[in-house]
């Protein structure tokens, strides 16, 4: 059994400000994003969000 790979939403946004491609790569490496409300969110949601908002 492997550990879940998590990324916080704030870390994702900080990375995306500097380098959107790096943020996309990071999203492909994690299992879930921990959002500000305390929920575990699918990384695909944020990949789609980055595609829409650039």
Predicted model as a PDB file, atoms N, CA, C, CB and O in Angstrom, pLDDT in the B-factor column:
MODEL        1                                                                  
ATOM      1  N   UNK A   1       0.847  -1.179   0.000  1.00 82.00           N  
ATOM      2  CA  UNK A   1       0.000   0.000   0.000  1.00 82.00           C  
ATOM      3  C   UNK A   1       0.894   1.244   0.000  1.00 82.00           C  
ATOM      4  CB  UNK A   1      -0.965  -0.003   1.228  1.00 82.00           C  
ATOM      5  O   UNK A   1       1.831   1.352   0.791  1.00 82.00           O  
ATOM      6  N   UNK A   2       0.586   2.170  -0.896  1.00 81.00           N  
ATOM      7  CA  UNK A   2       1.403   3.383  -0.959  1.00 81.00           C  
ATOM      8  C   UNK A   2       0.667   4.549  -0.331  1.00 81.00           C  
ATOM      9  CB  UNK A   2       1.777   3.713  -2.410  1.00 81.00           C  
ATOM     10  O   UNK A   2      -0.560   4.551  -0.230  1.00 81.00           O  
ATOM     11  N   UNK A   3       1.421   5.521   0.080  1.00 88.00           N  
ATOM     12  CA  UNK A   3       0.844   6.722   0.697  1.00 88.00           C  
ATOM     13  C   UNK A   3       0.204   7.597  -0.381  1.00 88.00           C  
ATOM     14  CB  UNK A   3       1.932   7.525   1.477  1.00 88.00           C  
ATOM     15  O   UNK A   3       0.645   7.620  -1.529  1.00 88.00           O  
ATOM     16  N   UNK A   4      -0.838   8.307   0.016  1.00 91.00           N  
ATOM     17  CA  UNK A   4      -1.467   9.251  -0.906  1.00 91.00           C  
ATOM     18  C   UNK A   4      -0.540  10.435  -1.117  1.00 91.00           C  
ATOM     19  CB  UNK A   4      -2.845   9.723  -0.371  1.00 91.00           C  
ATOM     20  O   UNK A   4       0.105  10.922  -0.189  1.00 91.00           O  
ATOM     21  N   UNK A   5      -0.493  10.878  -2.344  1.00 95.00           N  
ATOM     22  CA  UNK A   5       0.288  12.064  -2.674  1.00 95.00           C  
ATOM     23  C   UNK A   5      -0.662  13.247  -2.740  1.00 95.00           C  
ATOM     24  CB  UNK A   5       1.062  11.886  -4.020  1.00 95.00           C  
ATOM     25  O   UNK A   5      -1.589  13.268  -3.549  1.00 95.00           O  
ATOM     26  N   UNK A   6      -0.422  14.233  -1.881  1.00 96.00           N  
ATOM     27  CA  UNK A   6      -1.308  15.394  -1.769  1.00 96.00           C  
ATOM     28  C   UNK A   6      -0.571  16.674  -2.122  1.00 96.00           C  
ATOM     29  CB  UNK A   6      -1.888  15.496  -0.356  1.00 96.00           C  
ATOM     30  O   UNK A   6       0.649  16.766  -1.987  1.00 96.00           O  
ATOM     31  N   UNK A   7      -1.324  17.643  -2.569  1.00 97.00           N  
ATOM     32  CA  UNK A   7      -0.808  18.977  -2.850  1.00 97.00           C  
ATOM     33  C   UNK A   7      -1.834  19.960  -2.310  1.00 97.00           C  
ATOM     34  CB  UNK A   7      -0.541  19.198  -4.395  1.00 97.00           C  
ATOM     35  O   UNK A   7      -3.033  19.781  -2.526  1.00 97.00           O  
ATOM     36  N   UNK A   8      -1.389  20.981  -1.622  1.00 97.00           N  
ATOM     37  CA  UNK A   8      -2.352  21.967  -1.127  1.00 97.00           C  
ATOM     38  C   UNK A   8      -2.712  22.932  -2.265  1.00 97.00           C  
ATOM     39  CB  UNK A   8      -1.773  22.748   0.103  1.00 97.00           C  
ATOM     40  O   UNK A   8      -1.905  23.210  -3.152  1.00 97.00           O  
ATOM     41  N   UNK A   9      -3.933  23.423  -2.204  1.00 96.00           N  
ATOM     42  CA  UNK A   9      -4.403  24.364  -3.214  1.00 96.00           C  
ATOM     43  C   UNK A   9      -3.523  25.616  -3.244  1.00 96.00           C  
ATOM     44  CB  UNK A   9      -5.866  24.748  -2.947  1.00 96.00           C  
ATOM     45  O   UNK A   9      -3.226  26.143  -4.317  1.00 96.00           O  
ATOM     46  N   UNK A  10      -3.113  26.084  -2.082  1.00 96.00           N  
ATOM     47  CA  UNK A  10      -2.281  27.297  -2.041  1.00 96.00           C  
ATOM     48  C   UNK A  10      -0.919  27.054  -2.696  1.00 96.00           C  
ATOM     49  CB  UNK A  10      -2.089  27.767  -0.584  1.00 96.00           C  
ATOM     50  O   UNK A  10      -0.406  27.926  -3.397  1.00 96.00           O  
ATOM     51  N   UNK A  11      -0.329  25.873  -2.473  1.00 97.00           N  
ATOM     52  CA  UNK A  11       0.935  25.548  -3.137  1.00 97.00           C  
ATOM     53  C   UNK A  11       0.752  25.492  -4.650  1.00 97.00           C  
ATOM     54  CB  UNK A  11       1.487  24.209  -2.621  1.00 97.00           C  
ATOM     55  O   UNK A  11       1.599  25.969  -5.406  1.00 97.00           O  
ATOM     56  N   UNK A  12      -0.357  24.907  -5.080  1.00 96.00           N  
ATOM     57  CA  UNK A  12      -0.648  24.822  -6.510  1.00 96.00           C  
ATOM     58  C   UNK A  12      -0.764  26.210  -7.125  1.00 96.00           C  
ATOM     59  CB  UNK A  12      -1.939  24.032  -6.749  1.00 96.00           C  
ATOM     60  O   UNK A  12      -0.186  26.468  -8.181  1.00 96.00           O  
ATOM     61  N   UNK A  13      -1.505  27.111  -6.475  1.00 95.00           N  
ATOM     62  CA  UNK A  13      -1.687  28.448  -7.018  1.00 95.00           C  
ATOM     63  C   UNK A  13      -0.373  29.226  -7.062  1.00 95.00           C  
ATOM     64  CB  UNK A  13      -2.711  29.207  -6.197  1.00 95.00           C  
ATOM     65  O   UNK A  13      -0.111  29.954  -8.020  1.00 95.00           O  
ATOM     66  N   UNK A  14       0.447  29.070  -6.029  1.00 97.00           N  
ATOM     67  CA  UNK A  14       1.749  29.749  -6.029  1.00 97.00           C  
ATOM     68  C   UNK A  14       2.619  29.237  -7.178  1.00 97.00           C  
ATOM     69  CB  UNK A  14       2.473  29.540  -4.675  1.00 97.00           C  
ATOM     70  O   UNK A  14       3.279  30.024  -7.857  1.00 97.00           O  
ATOM     71  N   UNK A  15       2.620  27.935  -7.393  1.00 96.00           N  
ATOM     72  CA  UNK A  15       3.391  27.351  -8.494  1.00 96.00           C  
ATOM     73  C   UNK A  15       2.847  27.819  -9.833  1.00 96.00           C  
ATOM     74  CB  UNK A  15       3.367  25.816  -8.420  1.00 96.00           C  
ATOM     75  O   UNK A  15       3.622  28.148 -10.731  1.00 96.00           O  
ATOM     76  N   UNK A  16       1.531  27.855  -9.983  1.00 94.00           N  
ATOM     77  CA  UNK A  16       0.915  28.273 -11.245  1.00 94.00           C  
ATOM     78  C   UNK A  16       1.217  29.730 -11.574  1.00 94.00           C  
ATOM     79  CB  UNK A  16      -0.589  28.063 -11.188  1.00 94.00           C  
ATOM     80  O   UNK A  16       1.323  30.090 -12.746  1.00 94.00           O  
ATOM     81  N   UNK A  17       1.357  30.573 -10.549  1.00 95.00           N  
ATOM     82  CA  UNK A  17       1.719  31.978 -10.789  1.00 95.00           C  
ATOM     83  C   UNK A  17       3.093  32.076 -11.440  1.00 95.00           C  
ATOM     84  CB  UNK A  17       1.701  32.777  -9.470  1.00 95.00           C  
ATOM     85  O   UNK A  17       3.321  32.914 -12.312  1.00 95.00           O  
ATOM     86  N   UNK A  18       4.008  31.205 -11.001  1.00 96.00           N  
ATOM     87  CA  UNK A  18       5.377  31.230 -11.517  1.00 96.00           C  
ATOM     88  C   UNK A  18       5.523  30.455 -12.823  1.00 96.00           C  
ATOM     89  CB  UNK A  18       6.327  30.666 -10.484  1.00 96.00           C  
ATOM     90  O   UNK A  18       6.232  30.890 -13.730  1.00 96.00           O  
ATOM     91  N   UNK A  19       4.846  29.293 -12.919  1.00 96.00           N  
ATOM     92  CA  UNK A  19       5.056  28.408 -14.066  1.00 96.00           C  
ATOM     93  C   UNK A  19       3.858  27.470 -14.221  1.00 96.00           C  
ATOM     94  CB  UNK A  19       6.370  27.593 -13.901  1.00 96.00           C  
ATOM     95  O   UNK A  19       3.735  26.480 -13.500  1.00 96.00           O  
ATOM     96  N   UNK A  20       2.986  27.790 -15.162  1.00 94.00           N  
ATOM     97  CA  UNK A  20       1.759  27.015 -15.353  1.00 94.00           C  
ATOM     98  C   UNK A  20       2.075  25.578 -15.766  1.00 94.00           C  
ATOM     99  CB  UNK A  20       0.864  27.681 -16.408  1.00 94.00           C  
ATOM    100  O   UNK A  20       1.417  24.645 -15.307  1.00 94.00           O  
ATOM    101  N   UNK A  21       3.064  25.396 -16.617  1.00 95.00           N  
ATOM    102  CA  UNK A  21       3.424  24.037 -17.055  1.00 95.00           C  
ATOM    103  C   UNK A  21       3.920  23.188 -15.890  1.00 95.00           C  
ATOM    104  CB  UNK A  21       4.499  24.096 -18.148  1.00 95.00           C  
ATOM    105  O   UNK A  21       3.604  22.001 -15.807  1.00 95.00           O  
ATOM    106  N   UNK A  22       4.686  23.781 -15.003  1.00 96.00           N  
ATOM    107  CA  UNK A  22       5.151  23.050 -13.813  1.00 96.00           C  
ATOM    108  C   UNK A  22       3.963  22.667 -12.933  1.00 96.00           C  
ATOM    109  CB  UNK A  22       6.167  23.903 -13.004  1.00 96.00           C  
ATOM    110  O   UNK A  22       3.946  21.581 -12.354  1.00 96.00           O  
ATOM    111  N   UNK A  23       2.982  23.544 -12.832  1.00 96.00           N  
ATOM    112  CA  UNK A  23       1.780  23.244 -12.052  1.00 96.00           C  
ATOM    113  C   UNK A  23       1.025  22.076 -12.670  1.00 96.00           C  
ATOM    114  CB  UNK A  23       0.867  24.480 -11.962  1.00 96.00           C  
ATOM    115  O   UNK A  23       0.534  21.203 -11.955  1.00 96.00           O  
ATOM    116  N   UNK A  24       0.932  22.056 -13.995  1.00 96.00           N  
ATOM    117  CA  UNK A  24       0.270  20.924 -14.671  1.00 96.00           C  
ATOM    118  C   UNK A  24       1.010  19.618 -14.417  1.00 96.00           C  
ATOM    119  CB  UNK A  24       0.175  21.180 -16.184  1.00 96.00           C  
ATOM    120  O   UNK A  24       0.391  18.588 -14.147  1.00 96.00           O  
ATOM    121  N   UNK A  25       2.328  19.662 -14.505  1.00 97.00           N  
ATOM    122  CA  UNK A  25       3.127  18.445 -14.241  1.00 97.00           C  
ATOM    123  C   UNK A  25       2.921  17.959 -12.818  1.00 97.00           C  
ATOM    124  CB  UNK A  25       4.626  18.711 -14.488  1.00 97.00           C  
ATOM    125  O   UNK A  25       2.773  16.760 -12.583  1.00 97.00           O  
ATOM    126  N   UNK A  26       2.912  18.884 -11.872  1.00 97.00           N  
ATOM    127  CA  UNK A  26       2.725  18.526 -10.466  1.00 97.00           C  
ATOM    128  C   UNK A  26       1.354  17.883 -10.251  1.00 97.00           C  
ATOM    129  CB  UNK A  26       2.877  19.769  -9.567  1.00 97.00           C  
ATOM    130  O   UNK A  26       1.230  16.916  -9.500  1.00 97.00           O  
ATOM    131  N   UNK A  27       0.331  18.419 -10.909  1.00 97.00           N  
ATOM    132  CA  UNK A  27      -1.015  17.854 -10.775  1.00 97.00           C  
ATOM    133  C   UNK A  27      -1.079  16.421 -11.289  1.00 97.00           C  
ATOM    134  CB  UNK A  27      -2.025  18.717 -11.523  1.00 97.00           C  
ATOM    135  O   UNK A  27      -1.853  15.612 -10.777  1.00 97.00           O  
ATOM    136  N   UNK A  28      -0.283  16.109 -12.283  1.00 96.00           N  
ATOM    137  CA  UNK A  28      -0.270  14.740 -12.817  1.00 96.00           C  
ATOM    138  C   UNK A  28       0.431  13.766 -11.876  1.00 96.00           C  
ATOM    139  CB  UNK A  28       0.411  14.713 -14.182  1.00 96.00           C  
ATOM    140  O   UNK A  28       0.293  12.552 -12.028  1.00 96.00           O  
ATOM    141  N   UNK A  29       1.180  14.284 -10.907  1.00 96.00           N  
ATOM    142  CA  UNK A  29       1.930  13.447  -9.964  1.00 96.00           C  
ATOM    143  C   UNK A  29       1.169  13.166  -8.665  1.00 96.00           C  
ATOM    144  CB  UNK A  29       3.247  14.109  -9.636  1.00 96.00           C  
ATOM    145  O   UNK A  29       1.533  12.254  -7.923  1.00 96.00           O  
ATOM    146  N   UNK A  30       0.123  13.938  -8.385  1.00 97.00           N  
ATOM    147  CA  UNK A  30      -0.558  13.800  -7.092  1.00 97.00           C  
ATOM    148  C   UNK A  30      -1.879  13.050  -7.231  1.00 97.00           C  
ATOM    149  CB  UNK A  30      -0.809  15.177  -6.474  1.00 97.00           C  
ATOM    150  O   UNK A  30      -2.441  12.942  -8.321  1.00 97.00           O  
ATOM    151  N   UNK A  31      -2.357  12.535  -6.103  1.00 97.00           N  
ATOM    152  CA  UNK A  31      -3.638  11.834  -6.071  1.00 97.00           C  
ATOM    153  C   UNK A  31      -4.793  12.788  -5.806  1.00 97.00           C  
ATOM    154  CB  UNK A  31      -3.614  10.743  -5.012  1.00 97.00           C  
ATOM    155  O   UNK A  31      -5.880  12.624  -6.360  1.00 97.00           O  
ATOM    156  N   UNK A  32      -4.558  13.786  -4.955  1.00 97.00           N  
ATOM    157  CA  UNK A  32      -5.602  14.748  -4.592  1.00 97.00           C  
ATOM    158  C   UNK A  32      -4.984  16.099  -4.296  1.00 97.00           C  
ATOM    159  CB  UNK A  32      -6.409  14.253  -3.377  1.00 97.00           C  
ATOM    160  O   UNK A  32      -3.803  16.207  -3.967  1.00 97.00           O  
ATOM    161  N   UNK A  33      -5.819  17.139  -4.423  1.00 97.00           N  
ATOM    162  CA  UNK A  33      -5.462  18.488  -4.000  1.00 97.00           C  
ATOM    163  C   UNK A  33      -6.313  18.796  -2.775  1.00 97.00           C  
ATOM    164  CB  UNK A  33      -5.686  19.551  -5.155  1.00 97.00           C  
ATOM    165  O   UNK A  33      -7.528  18.603  -2.786  1.00 97.00           O  
ATOM    166  N   UNK A  34      -5.665  19.276  -1.726  1.00 96.00           N  
ATOM    167  CA  UNK A  34      -6.325  19.634  -0.470  1.00 96.00           C  
ATOM    168  C   UNK A  34      -6.724  21.096  -0.584  1.00 96.00           C  
ATOM    169  CB  UNK A  34      -5.390  19.384   0.785  1.00 96.00           C  
ATOM    170  O   UNK A  34      -5.868  21.979  -0.548  1.00 96.00           O  
ATOM    171  N   UNK A  35      -8.040  21.360  -0.725  1.00 95.00           N  
ATOM    172  CA  UNK A  35      -8.458  22.741  -0.947  1.00 95.00           C  
ATOM    173  C   UNK A  35      -8.611  23.523   0.352  1.00 95.00           C  
ATOM    174  CB  UNK A  35      -9.761  22.767  -1.709  1.00 95.00           C  
ATOM    175  O   UNK A  35      -8.472  22.969   1.443  1.00 95.00           O  
ATOM    176  N   UNK A  36      -8.899  24.813   0.224  1.00 94.00           N  
ATOM    177  CA  UNK A  36      -8.988  25.695   1.397  1.00 94.00           C  
ATOM    178  C   UNK A  36     -10.109  25.313   2.352  1.00 94.00           C  
ATOM    179  CB  UNK A  36      -9.184  27.120   0.952  1.00 94.00           C  
ATOM    180  O   UNK A  36     -10.055  25.639   3.538  1.00 94.00           O  
ATOM    181  N   UNK A  37     -11.119  24.627   1.843  1.00 94.00           N  
ATOM    182  CA  UNK A  37     -12.233  24.217   2.692  1.00 94.00           C  
ATOM    183  C   UNK A  37     -11.990  22.900   3.415  1.00 94.00           C  
ATOM    184  CB  UNK A  37     -13.476  24.107   1.871  1.00 94.00           C  
ATOM    185  O   UNK A  37     -12.838  22.442   4.181  1.00 94.00           O  
ATOM    186  N   UNK A  38     -10.830  22.292   3.171  1.00 93.00           N  
ATOM    187  CA  UNK A  38     -10.499  21.038   3.820  1.00 93.00           C  
ATOM    188  C   UNK A  38     -10.920  19.800   3.055  1.00 93.00           C  
ATOM    189  CB  UNK A  38     -11.111  21.006   5.150  1.00 93.00           C  
ATOM    190  O   UNK A  38     -10.848  18.689   3.581  1.00 93.00           O  
ATOM    191  N   UNK A  39     -11.360  19.978   1.817  1.00 97.00           N  
ATOM    192  CA  UNK A  39     -11.794  18.855   0.997  1.00 97.00           C  
ATOM    193  C   UNK A  39     -10.650  18.334   0.143  1.00 97.00           C  
ATOM    194  CB  UNK A  39     -12.969  19.262   0.112  1.00 97.00           C  
ATOM    195  O   UNK A  39      -9.754  19.085  -0.243  1.00 97.00           O  
ATOM    196  N   UNK A  40     -10.692  17.039  -0.145  1.00 96.00           N  
ATOM    197  CA  UNK A  40      -9.770  16.441  -1.106  1.00 96.00           C  
ATOM    198  C   UNK A  40     -10.444  16.495  -2.470  1.00 96.00           C  
ATOM    199  CB  UNK A  40      -9.388  14.961  -0.708  1.00 96.00           C  
ATOM    200  O   UNK A  40     -11.539  15.966  -2.659  1.00 96.00           O  
ATOM    201  N   UNK A  41      -9.779  17.138  -3.410  1.00 97.00           N  
ATOM    202  CA  UNK A  41     -10.354  17.372  -4.734  1.00 97.00           C  
ATOM    203  C   UNK A  41      -9.486  16.680  -5.778  1.00 97.00           C  
ATOM    204  CB  UNK A  41     -10.475  18.899  -5.034  1.00 97.00           C  
ATOM    205  O   UNK A  41      -8.262  16.631  -5.657  1.00 97.00           O  
ATOM    206  N   UNK A  42     -10.134  16.155  -6.792  1.00 97.00           N  
ATOM    207  CA  UNK A  42      -9.445  15.475  -7.882  1.00 97.00           C  
ATOM    208  C   UNK A  42      -8.492  16.441  -8.597  1.00 97.00           C  
ATOM    209  CB  UNK A  42     -10.467  14.884  -8.881  1.00 97.00           C  
ATOM    210  O   UNK A  42      -8.870  17.582  -8.861  1.00 97.00           O  
ATOM    211  N   UNK A  43      -7.277  16.013  -8.913  1.00 97.00           N  
ATOM    212  CA  UNK A  43      -6.370  16.889  -9.653  1.00 97.00           C  
ATOM    213  C   UNK A  43      -6.899  17.213 -11.054  1.00 97.00           C  
ATOM    214  CB  UNK A  43      -4.994  16.244  -9.756  1.00 97.00           C  
ATOM    215  O   UNK A  43      -6.548  18.246 -11.624  1.00 97.00           O  
ATOM    216  N   UNK A  44      -7.738  16.336 -11.608  1.00 97.00           N  
ATOM    217  CA  UNK A  44      -8.317  16.609 -12.929  1.00 97.00           C  
ATOM    218  C   UNK A  44      -9.156  17.879 -12.923  1.00 97.00           C  
ATOM    219  CB  UNK A  44      -9.172  15.428 -13.387  1.00 97.00           C  
ATOM    220  O   UNK A  44      -9.197  18.609 -13.913  1.00 97.00           O  
ATOM    221  N   UNK A  45      -9.827  18.141 -11.799  1.00 97.00           N  
ATOM    222  CA  UNK A  45     -10.610  19.371 -11.672  1.00 97.00           C  
ATOM    223  C   UNK A  45      -9.705  20.591 -11.875  1.00 97.00           C  
ATOM    224  CB  UNK A  45     -11.308  19.435 -10.284  1.00 97.00           C  
ATOM    225  O   UNK A  45     -10.057  21.518 -12.605  1.00 97.00           O  
ATOM    226  N   UNK A  46      -8.549  20.582 -11.229  1.00 96.00           N  
ATOM    227  CA  UNK A  46      -7.633  21.722 -11.336  1.00 96.00           C  
ATOM    228  C   UNK A  46      -6.946  21.769 -12.699  1.00 96.00           C  
ATOM    229  CB  UNK A  46      -6.582  21.660 -10.229  1.00 96.00           C  
ATOM    230  O   UNK A  46      -6.637  22.856 -13.188  1.00 96.00           O  
ATOM    231  N   UNK A  47      -6.701  20.619 -13.321  1.00 96.00           N  
ATOM    232  CA  UNK A  47      -6.158  20.618 -14.681  1.00 96.00           C  
ATOM    233  C   UNK A  47      -7.142  21.295 -15.637  1.00 96.00           C  
ATOM    234  CB  UNK A  47      -5.854  19.168 -15.150  1.00 96.00           C  
ATOM    235  O   UNK A  47      -6.748  22.108 -16.472  1.00 96.00           O  
ATOM    236  N   UNK A  48      -8.422  20.952 -15.505  1.00 95.00           N  
ATOM    237  CA  UNK A  48      -9.442  21.591 -16.346  1.00 95.00           C  
ATOM    238  C   UNK A  48      -9.535  23.086 -16.055  1.00 95.00           C  
ATOM    239  CB  UNK A  48     -10.811  20.926 -16.127  1.00 95.00           C  
ATOM    240  O   UNK A  48      -9.701  23.898 -16.965  1.00 95.00           O  
ATOM    241  N   UNK A  49      -9.427  23.434 -14.790  1.00 92.00           N  
ATOM    242  CA  UNK A  49      -9.486  24.838 -14.388  1.00 92.00           C  
ATOM    243  C   UNK A  49      -8.315  25.622 -14.999  1.00 92.00           C  
ATOM    244  CB  UNK A  49      -9.470  24.958 -12.845  1.00 92.00           C  
ATOM    245  O   UNK A  49      -8.501  26.739 -15.481  1.00 92.00           O  
ATOM    246  N   UNK A  50      -7.128  25.045 -14.977  1.00 90.00           N  
ATOM    247  CA  UNK A  50      -5.964  25.694 -15.585  1.00 90.00           C  
ATOM    248  C   UNK A  50      -6.148  25.845 -17.093  1.00 90.00           C  
ATOM    249  CB  UNK A  50      -4.688  24.893 -15.288  1.00 90.00           C  
ATOM    250  O   UNK A  50      -5.744  26.855 -17.669  1.00 90.00           O  
ATOM    251  N   UNK A  51      -6.747  24.859 -17.725  1.00 89.00           N  
ATOM    252  CA  UNK A  51      -7.005  24.936 -19.163  1.00 89.00           C  
ATOM    253  C   UNK A  51      -7.968  26.087 -19.484  1.00 89.00           C  
ATOM    254  CB  UNK A  51      -7.582  23.599 -19.675  1.00 89.00           C  
ATOM    255  O   UNK A  51      -7.765  26.828 -20.446  1.00 89.00           O  
ATOM    256  N   UNK A  52      -9.009  26.221 -18.671  1.00 91.00           N  
ATOM    257  CA  UNK A  52     -10.002  27.277 -18.901  1.00 91.00           C  
ATOM    258  C   UNK A  52      -9.442  28.653 -18.614  1.00 91.00           C  
ATOM    259  CB  UNK A  52     -11.231  27.041 -18.045  1.00 91.00           C  
ATOM    260  O   UNK A  52      -9.659  29.593 -19.379  1.00 91.00           O  
ATOM    261  N   UNK A  53      -8.720  28.771 -17.512  1.00 83.00           N  
ATOM    262  CA  UNK A  53      -8.279  30.097 -17.061  1.00 83.00           C  
ATOM    263  C   UNK A  53      -6.867  30.446 -17.486  1.00 83.00           C  
ATOM    264  CB  UNK A  53      -8.371  30.182 -15.576  1.00 83.00           C  
ATOM    265  O   UNK A  53      -6.455  31.604 -17.418  1.00 83.00           O  
ATOM    266  N   UNK A  54      -6.126  29.434 -17.925  1.00 66.00           N  
ATOM    267  CA  UNK A  54      -4.762  29.653 -18.390  1.00 66.00           C  
ATOM    268  C   UNK A  54      -3.901  30.077 -17.308  1.00 66.00           C  
ATOM    269  CB  UNK A  54      -4.706  30.642 -19.467  1.00 66.00           C  
ATOM    270  O   UNK A  54      -2.710  30.309 -17.520  1.00 66.00           O  
TER     271      UNK A  54                                                      
ENDMDL                                                                          
END                                                                             
